[in-house]
Amino acid sequence: MSKQQRQWPGWGDPRAAQQHYLIEPRYLAGGGDLRHVTEYLRASGWTDNTPRSSAALVFDSPDKTVRVAYQPPGGWQIHGAAQGQQPAWQVTLSAQAPVEIVSGLTDALTKARSAHAPNVWAPLSERGWSTDTGQEHTAVSPNRDAFVQYVSTGPQHWWIGARNEHGPVWNLQATSTTPLYLLQGLTEALVDPDPVMRPRGHVPPSNRIRRTSVSVLPDQLHAWQQARITAARAATWGRNWVASRTRTPAPARVARSR
């Protein structure tokens, strides 16, 4: 067994095929494997500051301005420090927020901002979500099971969540100061039509989801997971290489003696 497989128990154990399910829509799929978020951050150069003998997870950005933490059973807490024109901000997500949607925001933290102005609502309208621009700007999924809302009365904030026939499944609250490009990353992940995979025993009991049973070899699962990690490492190496080239002064010209 490889060093990587020993480090992440259950990721890539080369044994018999295991039953998994592809779940649609993804926002009703349940929490999922936390490593989908944390191992991407680790591969992107973030520091694991998880306290010893703690069930919590704590990761800090390379510049120490952003912290991503998971505290069971509460869920995710993401904090950004004030920087220049950007005030401090905070996002909280409950524990059953699918990791594939959480990573829409946390992956965006590791990437350079686009030159285009962010638009939180564009991914929703492109996928046929209905919008209401009344007192509170709201978008609702076609099946009415998920929503995105900007609350402008009282303390302004973002409110996002999903529900099934049993009631609320998960929710997100974000301060109005949260950078919009992060929330756009999240709404893009929220409306992504691709199903997400869950192992047997981790499928939510709901009639609102569509399940497709698949048989997966552990080494296949490991390869899919490793591809995501490899992409993060490659992107990080590319950014660091560009940064080092930018910082390196041009060699001084030596005057030729006559």
DRENMILUM-646930 format. One line per field, with one value per residue: x, y, z of N, C-alpha, C, CB in turn. Coordinates in pm, whole numbers. Each point is the difference from the previous one (the first is absolute). Glycine has a CB too. Example, Ala and Ser with C-alpha at 12.3 -4.5 7.8 and 13.67 -1.06 7.14 Angstrom:
<zavexs>
n.u = [1319; 154] $
n.v = [-569; 222] $
n.w = [780; -197] $
ca.u = [-89; 82] $
ca.v = [119; 119] $
ca.w = [0; 6] $
c.u = [90; -77] $
c.v = [120; 109] $
c.w = [0; 73] $
cb.u = [-189; 118] $
cb.v = [-117; -63] $
cb.w = [125; -215] $
</zavexs>
This chain:
<zavexs>
n.u = [86; 152; 139; -295; -107; 129; -150; -289; -56; -127; 219; -10; -137; 138; -318; -183; -64; -63; -303; 102; -289; 113; -138; -176; -126; 290; -236; -67; 346; -62; 214; 101; 222; 14; 179; -198; 158; 272; 122; -54; 160; 242; 37; 12; 293; -235; 217; -162; -56; -142; 40; 198; -288; -195; -237; 164; 78; 197; 35; 177; -61; 299; -116; -78; -287; -144; -47; -112; -123; -126; -126; -95; -231; 132; 68; 238; 108; 78; 160; 42; 210; -171; 159; 0; -251; -31; -202; 142; -148; -120; -54; -174; -1; -216; 220; -169; 223; -6; 307; -140; -72; 274; 145; -181; 179; 265; 59; -16; 244; 186; -69; 176; -280; -94; 170; -317; -90; 15; -267; -47; -170; 205; -59; -312; -47; 151; -233; -287; 77; -311; 186; -211; 162; -221; 141; 213; 169; -196; 191; -263; 210; -193; -63; -75; 323; 134; -78; 254; -142; 199; -147; -24; -115; 238; 274; -16; -11; 25; -279; 170; -242; -32; -291; 14; -282; 179; -41; 195; 162; 141; -64; 245; -32; 178; 33; -182; 324; -66; 241; -291; 244; -137; -283; 112; 115; -290; -149; 208; -83; -314; -7; 226; -265; 253; -221; 172; 97; -204; 208; -265; -122; -59; -342; -103; -204; -50; -252; 247; 195; -39; 127; 185; 32; 306; 103; 216; 237; 28; 133; -267; 29; 305; -61; -208; 198; 244; -168; -23; 310; 90; -162; 147; 287; -55; -95; 258; 201; -141; 29; 306; 75; -128; 149; 286; -44; -75; 267; 213; 108; -19; 276; 60; 8; 291; 24; 90; 266; -11] $
n.v = [-120; 222; 95; 37; -251; 99; 284; -132; -271; -70; 83; -330; -273; -129; -113; -74; 224; 184; -36; 307; 86; 156; 191; 120; 190; -81; 118; -327; -97; 65; 193; -174; -112; 268; -108; 191; 225; -126; -85; 297; 125; -196; 88; 324; -45; -96; -13; -293; 270; -334; 128; -254; -145; 142; -204; 278; -66; 256; 33; 267; 79; -94; 249; -183; 87; -296; -138; -226; -49; -280; 99; -345; 170; 317; -116; 97; 206; 125; 219; 179; 127; 252; -57; 352; 75; -275; 139; -237; -190; -188; -221; -118; -251; -110; -212; 15; 223; -271; 7; 109; 277; 30; 12; 262; 136; -162; 38; 313; -28; -87; 267; 254; 137; -126; 254; -71; 221; -291; -35; -123; -21; -150; -278; 83; 70; -265; -182; 176; 200; 105; 270; 81; 288; -34; 138; -208; 54; -295; -149; -204; -231; 19; -112; 315; -135; 316; 286; 144; 188; 250; -12; 317; -56; 84; 33; 72; -331; -119; -137; -258; -208; -231; -32; -309; 6; 94; 336; 156; -229; 249; 285; 112; 206; 152; 239; 138; -93; -282; 136; 35; -214; -166; 11; -98; -262; -53; 28; -205; -217; 63; -111; -268; -119; -151; -202; 105; -300; -37; -259; -145; 218; 296; -35; 280; -241; 183; -150; 231; -256; -89; -261; -18; -286; 116; -299; 245; -238; 131; 63; 173; 163; 62; 127; 211; 99; 44; 201; 197; -17; 71; 272; 99; -51; 165; 257; 4; -5; 251; 180; -64; 80; 285; 61; -59; 199; 239; -28; 1; 329; -50; -167; 305; 24; -125; 333; -200; 87; 207] $
n.w = [0; -203; 259; -112; 163; 278; -32; -18; 251; -302; -245; -166; 179; -311; 137; -189; -203; 258; -103; -103; -5; -273; 255; -262; 246; 84; 192; 96; 52; 331; 76; -223; 133; 223; -254; -190; 171; 64; -283; -128; 242; -42; -300; 85; 194; 241; 234; 36; 234; 41; 316; -20; 2; -280; -93; -114; -292; 105; -346; 101; -312; -32; 164; 293; -200; 77; 299; -228; 325; -95; 309; -62; 163; -87; -276; -81; 233; -316; 221; -276; 233; -84; -286; 16; 8; 206; 259; 124; -214; 211; -239; 267; -220; 230; 23; -277; -161; -222; 132; -277; 163; 159; -282; -103; 225; -17; -316; 52; 219; -258; -210; -26; 105; -284; -92; 87; 218; 179; -166; 336; -273; -209; 133; 21; -297; -108; 150; -122; 281; -49; 26; 224; -125; 294; 176; -111; -299; 12; -220; 64; -118; -251; 294; 138; 86; 3; 112; -116; 253; -87; 323; -159; 318; 209; -30; -347; 38; -279; 108; -178; 85; -161; 125; -66; 39; 271; -53; -134; -176; 124; 101; -147; 259; -246; 225; -218; 5; -190; -206; -164; -30; 250; -137; -289; 142; 108; -277; -149; 214; -29; -296; 6; -198; 166; 154; 234; -18; 257; 51; -44; 223; -160; -117; 182; 93; -311; -146; -74; -125; -300; 188; -277; 206; -84; 63; 126; -64; 306; -284; -88; 264; -53; -285; 116; 221; -198; -192; 249; 64; -295; 0; 265; -118; -263; 156; 186; -239; -133; 252; 36; -302; 23; 271; -120; -248; 200; 168; -252; 45; -314; 84; 108; -326; 106; -97; -256; 198; -249] $
ca.u = [-86; 83; 3; -120; -114; 10; -29; -145; -64; -124; 11; 82; 31; -27; -71; -117; -85; -94; -120; -20; -118; 4; -116; -46; 96; 111; -23; -72; 77; 63; 129; 111; 133; 60; 130; -22; 35; 125; 120; 24; 67; 136; 76; 13; 96; -56; 60; -90; 21; -95; 55; 15; -108; -122; -80; -11; 99; 33; 97; 27; 56; 144; 25; -60; -115; -126; -3; -110; -8; -118; -19; -120; -93; -52; 20; 112; 14; 105; 21; 100; 41; -6; 120; -17; -139; -88; -24; -7; -120; -19; -100; -24; -83; -32; 80; -50; 27; 85; 138; 22; -47; 93; 126; -15; 50; 136; 92; 18; 96; 137; 24; 4; -130; -21; -5; -140; -76; -76; -146; -51; -129; 7; -10; -134; -92; 37; -53; -145; -55; -88; 52; -94; 78; -81; 72; 118; 36; -3; -5; -49; 23; -122; -79; -32; 66; 120; -20; 106; -68; 74; -89; 42; -59; 76; 139; 0; 77; -41; -64; -9; -30; -76; -92; -72; -134; 8; 33; 130; 112; 119; -11; 120; -13; 122; -10; -11; 135; 66; 32; -100; 54; -10; -140; -26; 53; -94; -124; 34; 0; -136; -86; 67; -93; 63; -29; 113; 3; -4; 6; -118; -15; 12; -97; -110; -131; -88; -60; 30; 127; 9; 116; 46; 96; 121; 100; 125; 120; 68; 108; -65; -39; 122; 50; -84; 32; 137; 3; -34; 115; 108; -33; 29; 144; 52; -37; 81; 137; -1; -8; 125; 104; -21; 34; 146; 56; -32; 82; 142; 44; 75; 144; 58; 88; 140; 54; 114; 116; 58] $
ca.v = [120; 119; 94; 85; -79; -15; 128; 23; -131; -15; 62; -74; -134; -79; -124; -26; 113; 44; 63; 142; 54; 134; 69; 126; 109; -6; 75; -84; -124; -19; 64; -56; -16; 131; 11; 65; 141; 25; -44; 98; 112; -42; -5; 137; 71; 45; -65; -73; 39; -72; -33; -142; -62; 77; -44; 114; 17; 143; 27; 142; 35; 29; 135; 5; 92; -74; -128; -92; -94; -87; -38; -83; -25; 127; 19; 77; 143; 55; 139; 77; 121; 123; 27; 117; 40; -112; -20; -138; -70; -131; -91; -122; -100; -111; -120; -78; 65; -91; 49; 46; 138; 75; 19; 108; 120; -16; -8; 137; 67; -37; 40; 142; 53; 30; 143; 37; 26; -119; 7; -114; -44; -49; -146; -44; 30; -84; -134; 4; 34; 117; 108; 101; 118; 82; 55; -84; -61; -144; -94; -129; -106; -43; -92; 75; -62; 75; 144; 96; 125; 109; 65; 140; 66; -31; -26; -60; -124; -101; -116; -101; -129; -103; -76; -110; -17; -8; 130; 54; -94; 76; 142; 83; 142; 73; 144; 77; 36; -115; 28; -58; -107; -124; -44; -48; -136; -88; -18; -84; -138; -32; -33; -95; -112; -130; -63; -24; -140; -31; -144; -64; 36; 145; 62; 54; -61; 101; -28; 112; -24; -109; -83; -95; -88; -28; -82; 75; -56; 102; 69; 99; 111; 71; 72; 119; 93; 48; 94; 132; 46; 30; 128; 106; 15; 59; 141; 67; 10; 103; 133; 27; 23; 135; 96; 3; 70; 142; 54; -9; 118; -25; 10; 130; -1; 29; 89; -58; 88; 38] $
ca.w = [0; -15; 113; -8; 46; 145; 63; -7; 9; -73; -132; -93; 45; -120; 29; -84; -38; 103; -53; 23; -69; -56; 57; -60; -17; 95; 123; 96; 9; 131; 18; -76; 59; 28; -67; -129; 24; 72; -71; -105; 65; 34; -124; -49; 84; 128; 117; 89; 139; 82; 132; 29; 77; -23; -114; -91; -106; -14; -105; -19; -130; 8; 52; 135; 5; -7; 72; -28; 112; 10; 140; 16; -110; -48; -142; -51; 27; -85; 42; -74; 69; -78; -80; -86; -21; 29; 143; 48; -43; 62; -58; 76; -68; 89; -25; -113; -128; -78; -12; -137; -5; 85; -73; -98; 66; 51; -114; -51; 87; -38; -138; -29; -37; -141; -34; -19; 123; 39; -3; 77; -52; -138; -12; 36; -110; -113; 24; 7; 130; -4; 84; 51; 39; 89; 116; 16; -129; 24; -111; 47; -98; -69; 82; 123; 115; 38; -19; 30; 35; 62; 95; 5; 117; 121; -38; -133; -7; -96; 61; -105; 62; -71; 83; -64; 54; 146; 55; -40; -3; 34; -31; 1; 27; -33; 21; -124; -42; -62; -140; -90; -84; 77; -5; -135; -6; 68; -77; -114; 49; 43; -114; -88; -20; 17; 129; 89; 43; 142; 25; 60; 140; 16; -91; 82; -21; -58; -130; -90; -69; -96; 32; -101; 64; -79; 66; -15; 61; 82; -69; -87; 85; 37; -118; -18; 108; -18; -112; 55; 78; -95; -63; 96; 12; -124; -2; 102; -53; -103; 63; 70; -100; -53; 106; 17; -115; 18; 109; -31; -76; -122; 26; -34; -116; 31; -102; -70; 7; -128] $
c.u = [89; -5; -125; -122; 4; -39; -150; -69; -132; 2; 96; 44; -36; -64; -122; -79; -102; -118; -6; -125; 33; -130; -26; -128; 103; -27; -85; 77; 58; 144; 114; 131; 67; 132; -12; 36; 141; 124; 30; 70; 144; 89; 23; 90; -55; 58; -107; 37; -102; 61; 10; -115; -129; -73; -15; 108; 24; 109; 12; 67; 148; 31; -66; -120; -135; 15; -126; 0; -128; -7; -124; -63; -48; 15; 121; -7; 120; 10; 107; 31; -13; 133; -27; -144; -99; -20; 2; -133; -6; -110; -13; -92; -26; 63; -45; 10; 93; 139; 28; -47; 88; 129; -12; 53; 146; 102; 29; 98; 144; 38; 5; -139; -6; -2; -142; -69; -81; -150; -55; -123; 7; -6; -140; -97; 31; -54; -150; -58; -86; 53; -110; 84; -82; 84; 127; 28; 17; -1; -36; 19; -131; -88; -37; 68; 126; -21; 130; -69; 100; -98; 49; -60; 76; 147; 3; 88; -55; -57; -26; -31; -78; -88; -57; -136; -2; 31; 136; 110; 129; -24; 137; -40; 134; -22; -5; 136; 75; 30; -93; 56; -2; -143; -39; 56; -93; -128; 27; -1; -140; -86; 65; -91; 62; -36; 126; -12; -2; 6; -130; -3; 10; -91; -117; -133; -100; -53; 31; 129; -14; 129; 31; 109; 116; 95; 136; 114; 70; 112; -56; -37; 122; 52; -81; 33; 139; 10; -31; 119; 115; -25; 30; 149; 60; -31; 83; 143; 8; -4; 132; 113; -13; 40; 150; 66; -23; 91; 148; 45; 78; 149; 53; 91; 141; 57; 124; 117; 54; 144] $
c.v = [124; 85; 85; -75; -21; 129; 25; -135; -3; 65; -84; -136; -98; -135; -11; 127; 28; 70; 146; 44; 139; 69; 130; 43; 0; 72; -76; -129; -26; 46; -53; -1; 136; 20; 59; 148; 12; -43; 91; 123; -36; 0; 138; 84; 53; -83; -66; 34; -65; -34; -151; -48; 80; -56; 110; -7; 150; 14; 151; 23; 33; 138; 25; 95; -71; -131; -77; -105; -82; -48; -87; 25; 128; 22; 86; 145; 51; 149; 63; 128; 121; 21; 119; 44; -111; -14; -149; -63; -138; -77; -120; -92; -114; -129; -79; 73; -90; 60; 51; 145; 89; 30; 100; 130; -17; -16; 140; 78; -24; 53; 152; 47; 26; 151; 49; 21; -124; 25; -125; -61; -66; -153; -52; 24; -85; -141; 2; 24; 125; 104; 97; 116; 96; 54; -77; -67; -150; -76; -137; -103; -43; -94; 59; -56; 74; 147; 75; 133; 100; 80; 143; 77; -42; -14; -74; -126; -88; -120; -101; -133; -93; -75; -115; -15; -8; 134; 48; -106; 70; 146; 66; 141; 66; 148; 72; 40; -115; 29; -75; -112; -135; -54; -44; -141; -99; -22; -81; -148; -44; -50; -97; -123; -138; -60; -12; -142; -10; -151; -52; 31; 149; 74; 52; -68; 103; -47; 108; -22; -117; -75; -91; -85; -27; -84; 61; -76; 107; 71; 99; 124; 82; 82; 127; 105; 60; 99; 142; 58; 40; 133; 116; 23; 67; 149; 79; 18; 110; 140; 36; 30; 140; 104; 11; 74; 151; 64; 6; 120; -40; 15; 134; -14; 41; 84; -63; 99; 27; -49] $
c.w = [0; 126; 1; 51; 150; 71; 6; 4; -76; -138; -84; 49; -113; 30; -88; -28; 110; -65; 42; -75; -54; 38; -78; 71; 111; 130; 102; 31; 138; -1; -84; 76; 14; -73; -140; 9; 54; -76; -119; 57; 33; -125; -58; 89; 130; 113; 85; 144; 93; 135; 19; 89; -12; -120; -103; -107; -17; -105; -20; -135; 14; 55; 135; 10; -2; 76; -40; 110; -10; 144; 10; 137; -69; -149; -30; 47; -79; 30; -88; 75; -92; -70; -90; -7; 36; 151; 37; -43; 63; -73; 92; -80; 97; -51; -122; -133; -81; -23; -140; -18; 88; -77; -113; 55; 41; -112; -54; 85; -43; -137; -13; -42; -150; -21; -19; 134; 36; -3; 67; -66; -137; -10; 28; -115; -122; 13; 27; 137; -15; 97; 36; 51; 85; 114; 29; -134; 22; -132; 56; -112; -65; 82; 136; 124; 44; -33; 30; 25; 57; 85; 20; 117; 126; -37; -134; -1; -113; 75; -112; 67; -90; 99; -82; 67; 152; 66; -46; 10; 40; -33; 9; 39; -27; 23; -136; -56; -66; -147; -96; -88; 73; -5; -141; -18; 65; -81; -127; 40; 39; -115; -97; -18; 20; 136; 84; 55; 151; 17; 60; 149; 26; -97; 83; -31; -53; -135; -103; -78; -97; 26; -119; 64; -94; 85; -28; 69; 81; -72; -103; 80; 39; -118; -24; 105; -19; -115; 48; 78; -93; -69; 93; 13; -124; -6; 100; -47; -105; 58; 69; -98; -57; 103; 18; -116; 12; 103; -35; -81; -124; 28; -46; -119; 42; -114; -64; 3; -139; -8] $
cb.u = [-186; -39; 249; 98; -8; 181; 217; 30; 109; -114; -46; 74; -40; 192; 81; -12; 29; 188; -120; 250; -156; 151; 49; 103; -176; 150; 19; -216; 53; -152; -77; -114; 20; -111; 79; -183; -242; -128; -47; -203; -220; -90; -93; -225; 111; -213; 186; -28; 96; -108; -97; 251; 169; 104; -122; -99; -71; -63; -52; 22; -223; 31; 18; 225; 142; -55; 131; 13; 135; 13; 112; 97; -70; 51; -244; 9; -102; -41; -66; -81; 159; -167; 68; 196; 79; 77; -136; 149; 1; 76; 53; 31; 94; -215; 41; -154; -30; -206; 70; -25; -236; -97; 59; -199; -231; -95; -88; -232; -162; -23; -112; 244; -24; -130; 223; -5; -12; 192; 1; 89; -100; 134; 238; 49; -23; 205; 221; 4; 200; -199; 224; -178; 134; -201; -218; -48; 114; -122; 172; -169; 199; 124; 113; -218; -90; 147; -244; 175; -213; 168; -56; 23; -228; -200; 71; -38; 50; 175; -108; 164; 3; 182; -56; 217; -62; 75; -140; -74; -114; 148; -237; 112; -181; 66; 124; -221; 4; -117; 238; -115; 145; 186; -53; 4; 228; 93; -89; 139; 235; 21; -105; 231; -120; 189; -189; 16; 125; -133; 247; 4; 92; 235; 69; 121; 47; 127; -180; -120; 126; -136; -57; -57; -184; -26; -143; -128; 24; -58; 148; -88; -195; 55; 76; -183; -149; 84; -70; -243; -69; 37; -178; -209; 6; -28; -233; -146; 39; -114; -247; -75; 6; -187; -215; -9; -39; -236; -168; -14; 8; -193; 24; -16; -196; 25; -88; -153; 55; -151] $
cb.v = [-123; -4; 5; 122; -114; -171; 89; 214; -36; -7; 234; 215; 64; 114; 4; -230; -57; 23; -221; 38; -133; -73; -99; -60; 135; -15; 208; 94; 29; -193; 43; 76; -231; -2; -195; -166; 53; -27; -234; -81; 77; -142; -226; -19; 59; 73; 167; -189; 216; -93; 212; 20; -92; 205; -157; 140; -216; 47; -220; 31; 86; -150; 79; -52; 167; 104; 99; 39; 157; -73; 212; -174; -204; 87; -25; -150; -23; -175; -55; -96; -134; 101; -244; -74; 153; -117; 211; 57; 128; 91; 76; 123; 62; 113; -10; -111; 232; -90; -162; -236; -79; -111; -233; -114; 50; -103; -229; -5; -22; -203; -209; -15; 103; -214; -22; -130; 248; -72; 138; 104; 181; 202; -15; 49; 234; 137; -66; -148; -102; -143; -24; -175; -23; -134; 77; -39; 214; 37; 132; 112; -78; 27; -188; 55; -215; -201; -24; -124; -126; 11; -221; -8; 8; -116; -10; 227; 14; 77; 141; 124; 114; -23; 204; -117; -116; -235; -51; 226; -132; -199; 3; -143; -40; -175; -20; 84; 165; -156; 37; 220; 169; 78; 157; 237; 94; 79; 217; 187; 30; 173; 222; 82; 144; 72; -127; 246; -60; 211; 18; -185; -219; -31; -153; 219; -165; 180; -125; 152; 90; 129; 7; 157; -106; 215; -211; 219; -166; -135; -199; -184; -132; -182; -217; -143; -129; -216; -185; -68; -151; -245; -114; -56; -204; -220; -62; -98; -245; -160; -32; -149; -245; -85; -53; -216; -204; -47; -89; -250; 131; 81; -248; 73; 53; -216; 200; -135; -88; 201] $
cb.w = [124; -248; -8; -196; -222; -30; -82; -134; 222; 216; 94; -82; 246; -108; 236; 94; -244; 167; 4; 30; 150; -194; 228; -226; -114; -193; -134; -85; -238; 42; 223; -203; -101; 223; 133; -56; 44; 209; 72; -124; 94; 189; -43; -99; -206; -115; -2; -169; -79; -206; 92; -20; 160; 100; 150; 184; -117; 242; -112; 249; -77; -191; -235; 89; -112; -224; 196; -253; 145; -245; 81; -153; 119; 220; -30; -200; 234; -183; 237; -217; 144; 160; 7; -131; -180; -209; 4; 197; -217; 223; -237; 221; -227; 64; 241; 158; 101; -113; 177; -80; -43; 207; 58; -95; 81; 206; -57; -90; 186; 140; -80; -68; 228; -28; -107; -215; -53; 142; -214; 209; 131; -54; 66; 241; 85; -28; 91; -187; 119; -63; -107; 63; -209; -59; 94; 249; -80; 216; -134; 156; 132; -211; -116; -103; -77; -40; 59; -142; 43; -193; 116; -245; -113; 104; 245; -104; 248; -166; 187; -150; 215; -175; 136; -60; -209; -27; 197; 76; -180; -43; 85; -176; 175; -169; 220; 78; 183; 160; 67; 0; -117; 151; 187; -86; 2; 218; 91; -97; 80; 179; 23; 75; -158; -150; -104; 60; -208; 50; 33; -174; 55; 76; -192; 8; 183; 120; 117; 158; 199; -174; 246; -193; 137; -131; -20; -10; -190; 196; 34; -147; 86; 165; -100; -98; 155; 91; -156; 14; 191; -35; -135; 124; 146; -117; -69; 178; 45; -150; 33; 187; -55; -145; 114; 127; -142; -63; 160; 6; 213; -142; -24; 237; -153; 133; 124; -150; 228; -12] $
</zavexs>
